[in-house]
Amino acid sequence: MSSFGERLREERERLGLNQDEFGEIGGVNRNSQANYEKNKRNPDSAYMAAVAQKGVDVLYVLTGQRTPRKEEGLSEREKAVLDNFRSLPEGDQASVQRLTNALKESVERMTEKEKSNTA
């Protein structure tokens, strides 16, 4: 299992922020942010609350378990697909994500091609 600091870094990178930007959100400098990510220091609750407001999954950072996402607004078919996905091992989830990304890109290319043919 990954460490607190590794998960914190993972969340920072998921949000596309560097250590300076992320530290600023939490009210600390880059050096403090680096120490958190290296497990040399632990942030306080004000820091964790601030980064949570910007989209960090604090439950994941603290425990390694992702916060369950709300499923309101999903059709029954979408819920079934999501349940099936969640039941897969992490490696298989990654494969499914690559497959769906490839399908989406293929549809986008076909749509663009159709648009250019009708123009």
Phi, psi and omega in degrees: 000144181285162182273168175308308183298321178295319179291323177297314177299318179301317178293319178301314181293324178300324179277356177073032182247149173272176184296323178298311182296316182292317178300321179299320178301317181277357179080026179230166178273174183300322180299316178297317179301315179298320179296324176296316183289337178266005181062027178271334179219162177242135180287161177271177184293329178296320177298310182298321178295319181294315181289330176298322179296337180263007173107005178288134175279090185296323177302317179296315181300318183283321189244341186088000178253127180292146175289128178299137179273148177292140181253010180296142180090356178270144174286167178299322179294318178296319178298319180296317179297316180296317178299317178298316179301313182295336181278350181280152172297158185305319180297320178290326176299319179297320178296317179297320179296318178298319179297312181292326175296317179296319178297316180299314180297321179296316178297319179298318178296318180295319179296316179296321180295318178296320179296319181290331179286333180269350182277000000 
